[in-house]
Amino acid sequence: MQWTLVIPLKPLARAKSRLSDTAADELRPGLALAFAQDTVAAALASPAVADVAVVTNDPLAARELAALGARIVPDEPRAGLNAALAHGAGTVRARRPESAVAALNADLPALRPVELARVLDAAAEFPRAFLPDAAAIGTTLLAARDGRELRPIFGTDSRARHRASGAVELCLTGVDSVRQDVDTGEDLRAALALGVGPRTAAATAGLLIRGQ
């Protein structure tokens, strides 16, 4: 099964505020863009992914991610993460009603194409399925196959909320790169330990974070 991924990205100036203990204000937009670029590049390289739609109103991010091959969907609702994802999924389904669609976080800089394919192949066994994040509290991927409604409930305690919504939790090993999102300095150190993509590696080269 081939999937269309919907990746939401808020305006870079407002992204990654929880990295304030690790990166100065002027550096965080560049980090957020680097995370998204490495995420999109890895996603497009995955054998289970047909295409990627990025929902964003940030002009720089739109230009850079389109250059990688992503389709850019303007965030017309402007009502937060879940509304952006629902809009993105709706835009995809308006063109291809039976598409298998998965929401994926934009901050997975260590993402491995083969690990993503393993997760999506497992998700294909269920109408709706999700993968919890490395902290086992949130969600990094929510999948809905064969035209099923995505029904994203990202945010605080999204693991519990997605499970309560009827989505099947995917209990997989060996897919750490798909689970390791980056919100905090500790998350970034964990992603660096896994091995990040080239843009994140360059963006973090001057930060004193490794091994701290």
C-alpha positions in Angstrom: 0.0 0.0 0.0 1.2 3.5 -0.9 0.5 6.4 1.4 0.1 10.1 1.2 1.7 11.8 4.2 0.2 15.0 5.6 2.8 17.0 7.5 1.8 20.2 9.4 4.3 23.0 10.0 3.4 26.2 11.9 5.1 29.5 11.0 8.8 29.1 11.7 8.9 32.2 13.9 6.6 30.5 16.3 8.1 27.0 16.1 10.0 25.1 18.8 9.6 27.5 21.7 10.4 24.7 24.1 13.9 24.6 22.7 14.6 28.0 24.4 17.0 26.3 26.9 19.1 24.9 24.0 18.9 27.4 21.2 18.5 31.2 21.1 15.4 32.8 19.7 17.1 33.7 16.4 18.3 30.1 15.9 15.0 28.2 16.5 13.3 29.0 13.2 16.3 27.6 11.3 16.2 24.5 13.5 12.5 24.0 12.9 13.1 24.3 9.1 16.0 21.9 9.2 13.9 19.3 11.2 11.1 19.6 8.6 13.5 19.4 5.6 15.1 16.2 6.9 11.7 14.8 7.8 10.2 15.4 4.4 13.3 14.2 2.5 13.3 10.9 4.5 9.6 10.5 4.0 9.8 11.0 0.3 12.6 8.4 0.2 10.4 5.7 1.9 9.2 2.9 -0.3 5.7 3.1 1.3 5.2 6.8 0.5 3.6 8.0 -2.7 3.7 11.7 -1.9 3.9 14.3 0.9 1.6 17.2 1.5 2.9 19.9 3.8 0.3 22.2 5.4 1.9 25.5 6.1 1.5 29.2 5.6 5.2 30.0 6.1 6.6 31.2 2.8 10.2 30.1 3.4 9.2 26.7 4.6 6.8 26.3 1.7 9.6 27.2 -0.8 12.2 25.0 0.7 10.0 21.9 1.2 8.4 22.3 -2.3 12.0 22.2 -3.6 12.4 18.8 -2.0 9.2 17.5 -3.8 6.5 18.1 -1.3 3.1 19.5 -2.3 2.3 22.6 -0.3 -1.2 23.1 1.1 -2.0 26.5 2.6 -3.3 26.3 6.2 -6.7 27.9 5.4 -8.4 27.1 8.7 -5.6 28.8 10.7 -7.1 27.0 13.8 -4.2 24.9 15.1 -2.6 21.6 14.5 -5.6 19.3 14.3 -7.6 21.6 12.0 -4.5 21.9 9.7 -4.2 18.1 9.5 -7.9 17.6 8.8 -7.7 20.3 6.1 -4.7 18.6 4.6 -6.2 15.2 4.6 -9.4 16.7 3.1 -7.4 18.3 0.3 -5.7 15.0 -0.5 -9.0 13.1 -0.4 -10.8 15.7 -2.6 -8.4 14.6 -5.4 -8.1 10.9 -4.5 -11.0 9.9 -2.3 -9.7 6.4 -1.5 -6.1 7.5 -0.6 -4.4 6.0 2.4 -3.5 9.0 4.4 -1.1 9.4 7.4 -0.4 12.5 9.5 3.3 12.7 10.4 5.1 15.1 12.7 7.4 17.7 11.1 10.1 17.3 13.8 11.5 13.9 13.1 15.1 14.8 12.0 16.5 11.3 12.6 13.7 9.7 10.4 14.8 6.6 8.5 12.8 5.7 5.3 12.9 2.0 5.9 11.6 2.4 9.5 8.8 4.6 8.3 7.9 2.0 5.8 7.7 -0.6 8.5 5.3 1.6 10.5 3.1 2.3 7.5 3.0 -1.4 6.5 1.9 -2.2 10.0 -0.7 0.5 9.9 -2.2 -0.9 6.7 -3.6 -3.8 8.7 -6.1 -1.5 10.5 -8.7 1.1 9.5 -6.9 3.7 11.8 -3.7 3.3 13.6 -1.1 5.4 15.4 2.4 5.3 16.7 3.2 6.8 20.1 6.2 9.1 20.5 9.4 8.2 22.3 8.0 9.6 25.6 5.0 7.3 25.3 2.7 10.2 25.9 2.2 11.8 22.5 1.8 10.6 18.9 4.1 11.0 15.9 2.1 9.2 13.2 -1.7 8.7 12.7 -2.8 6.6 9.7 -6.2 6.1 8.1 -6.4 3.7 5.1 -8.8 3.4 2.2 -10.7 6.6 2.6 -11.3 6.2 6.3 -11.6 9.5 8.2 -8.2 10.6 9.8 -9.7 12.2 13.0 -6.5 13.7 14.4 -6.4 14.5 18.1 -2.9 15.6 18.5 -1.8 17.6 21.6 -1.6 16.9 25.3 -1.9 13.1 26.0 -2.6 12.4 22.3 -1.6 8.7 22.8 -4.4 8.1 25.2 -6.8 10.2 23.1 -6.1 8.5 19.9 -6.4 5.1 21.5 -9.8 6.2 23.0 -10.9 7.3 19.6 -10.6 3.7 18.3 -7.3 3.9 16.5 -5.1 0.9 17.1 -1.8 1.6 18.8 1.2 0.1 16.9 3.5 -1.7 19.2 6.7 -2.0 17.1 10.3 -2.2 18.0 13.2 -1.0 15.9 11.4 2.1 14.7 13.0 4.6 17.1 13.6 7.2 14.3 9.8 7.4 13.7 9.1 8.0 17.4 11.8 10.5 18.2 10.2 13.9 17.7 12.0 17.0 19.0 10.4 19.4 21.4 13.1 19.9 24.1 16.8 19.9 24.4 16.7 16.4 25.7 14.7 15.3 22.7 17.3 16.9 20.4 20.1 15.1 22.1 18.3 11.8 21.7 17.7 12.5 18.0 21.4 13.3 17.5 22.3 10.1 19.2 20.2 8.2 16.6 21.8 10.1 13.8 20.0 13.1 12.2 19.7 14.2 8.6 22.2 16.5 6.9 20.3 19.7 7.4 19.7 19.2 11.1 23.4 18.2 11.5 24.5 21.4 9.9 22.0 23.5 11.9 23.0 22.0 15.2 26.8 22.0 14.6 27.3 25.2 16.6 25.1 24.2 19.6 26.8 22.8 22.7 24.3 20.0 23.2 25.9 16.7 22.5 26.6 14.7 25.6 25.2 17.3 28.0 
